[in-house]
Amino acid sequence: MTTLTTELPPELARGIDQTVELLSGRRFAVLTGAGVSTDSGIPDYRGEGAPKRTPMTFQQFLSDDRFRKRYWAGSHLGYRRFAAAHPNDGHRALVALEAAGAANGVITQNVDGLHKQAGSRKVVDLHGAMDRVLCLICGQIFAREAITARIDAANPWLDTEGAVEIAPDGDAIVTDIDAFVVPDCTVCGGHLKPDVVFFGEFVPAEKYREASALVRSADALVIAGSSLAVNSGIRLLEEARRRRLPIVIVNRGATKGDGRATIKLDGGTTETLVQLAERLA
């Protein structure tokens, strides 16, 4: 992790001072959203300048072969760039905070795997991970790279080298899908999907229990880079609020939890987390 030399805006600097005072001597859980990965080249759904888009729902994916073709073609095109992303200093700051015993782990709404790549030891992938593929019939798990190789072989016409605009879930927009061959399960022939939570799909109960346990064992909750527009994040914030834990939110722009935060830091997650790590780790 490198030290940031950019001078912080006065209001953010004062907020970081207050946060350091609040968190000193406390062990906190961390909840992260897409804003933590923007400095790794993965865009945010709702950040400033993000294009409006309507992600495919789980119900659509199940209902129609054309939806599955559309999803897998876009996911395949976006995955190469998505998988090539590297952790940034914000991810590494969280590793330092965990190593120092200040943070008890990371709960992430991201599916990019960057926290684990950075070296975080306790990570709860609340919404799953794009590097795994699941059969919806028999439950068989496949490595994403193996499925990627099958898609390449079955769809040699698909341009994986062109410029692709991706979303936080690794998806990309594709219009010509009629010829696309969707991979199926080699065990039972069932439908495959990346092991991630789609819109309209519930977070697995065991994953939420893991996340909830981290919040329950903490003395505070830090939320970084999430607008808290997704129910899973709000539920964890409410759990912390009911336990009367201090809550710190770090995000550019408003979130749905701002009114419940002890401190709201309106700033970039990378610069803010680095400052917190330098002073708390």
C-alpha positions, 0 to 999 in steps of 0.5 A, spaced: 500 500 500 502 506 497 501 513 501 497 518 498 500 525 498 494 528 495 491 533 500 484 532 502 479 536 502 478 540 509 471 537 510 473 530 509 480 531 513 476 533 519 471 527 518 477 522 518 480 525 524 473 524 527 472 517 525 479 515 527 477 518 534 471 514 534 474 507 531 480 507 536 480 501 540 474 498 537 474 492 532 469 493 526 466 490 521 467 492 514 461 492 508 464 494 501 460 495 495 462 497 488 465 504 489 471 500 492 473 497 486 472 503 481 479 505 482 481 498 479 477 499 473 470 496 475 465 501 474 460 503 479 452 501 478 450 508 481 456 512 481 457 519 478 456 518 470 454 511 471 450 509 465 443 507 467 441 500 466 437 494 468 440 488 469 437 481 468 433 478 473 433 471 476 426 470 473 428 472 466 434 468 466 430 462 468 424 463 463 427 464 456 433 461 452 434 468 449 435 471 456 440 466 457 443 467 451 443 474 452 446 474 459 452 469 457 454 472 451 455 479 455 458 476 461 463 472 457 465 478 453 465 482 460 469 477 464 476 477 461 477 485 462 473 483 469 478 478 471 484 482 469 482 487 474 487 488 480 486 490 487 487 497 489 490 501 495 483 501 498 483 493 498 490 493 501 488 498 506 483 493 509 488 488 509 492 492 513 486 494 518 485 486 518 492 484 520 492 489 525 486 487 528 482 493 527 477 490 522 474 483 524 473 482 516 470 484 510 463 483 508 462 485 500 457 486 495 462 485 490 463 479 486 470 481 483 474 477 488 479 483 489 479 483 497 481 475 497 486 477 491 489 483 495 490 478 501 484 479 506 483 473 510 476 473 512 471 475 506 464 474 506 462 474 498 455 476 500 453 476 493 457 470 490 463 470 486 464 471 478 470 466 478 465 460 480 459 457 475 453 453 478 449 448 475 441 450 477 439 443 477 444 438 480 449 443 484 455 442 480 460 447 481 465 449 475 471 453 475 469 460 470 475 459 466 473 452 464 466 454 462 470 460 458 474 455 454 468 451 452 464 458 450 470 460 446 470 453 443 463 453 441 462 461 439 469 462 435 465 468 432 464 472 438 469 478 438 473 477 445 478 482 443 474 488 442 473 494 446 467 492 451 464 496 456 462 492 462 458 493 469 460 491 476 457 484 475 462 483 469 456 483 464 457 487 457 451 489 452 451 484 446 445 485 441 447 479 436 445 473 440 442 468 435 448 464 434 450 464 441 451 457 444 450 457 451 454 452 455 450 447 459 452 442 465 456 436 463 454 432 469 446 433 468 445 437 462 442 443 466 442 450 466 449 454 468 449 461 471 455 464 475 455 463 482 452 470 483 446 473 486 442 476 480 437 481 481 430 478 484 434 473 487 435 472 495 442 472 498 443 465 501 441 464 508 448 461 510 452 467 507 447 472 510 448 468 517 456 469 516 455 476 514 451 477 520 456 474 525 461 479 523 457 485 525 455 481 531 462 480 533 464 487 532 464 494 536 462 498 530 461 498 522 464 501 517 461 501 510 465 503 504 463 504 497 456 502 497 449 506 496 446 501 500 440 501 494 440 493 495 436 490 501 442 486 504 446 492 505 441 495 509 439 489 513 446 489 516 446 496 517 439 496 521 443 490 525 448 494 527 443 500 529 439 496 533 445 494 537 447 501 538 454 500 534 457 506 531 456 506 524 461 510 519 459 510 511 464 512 506 461 514 499 461 519 494 454 522 494 448 520 498 446 513 500 440 510 503 443 509 510 446 516 511 441 518 516 443 512 520 450 513 520 454 516 526 459 519 521 458 520 513 465 521 509 463 524 503 469 522 499 473 516 495 474 510 498 481 509 496 484 515 499 479 515 505 481 507 507 488 509 506 488 514 511 484 510 516 489 504 515 495 509 516 492 511 523 488 505 525 493 499 523 
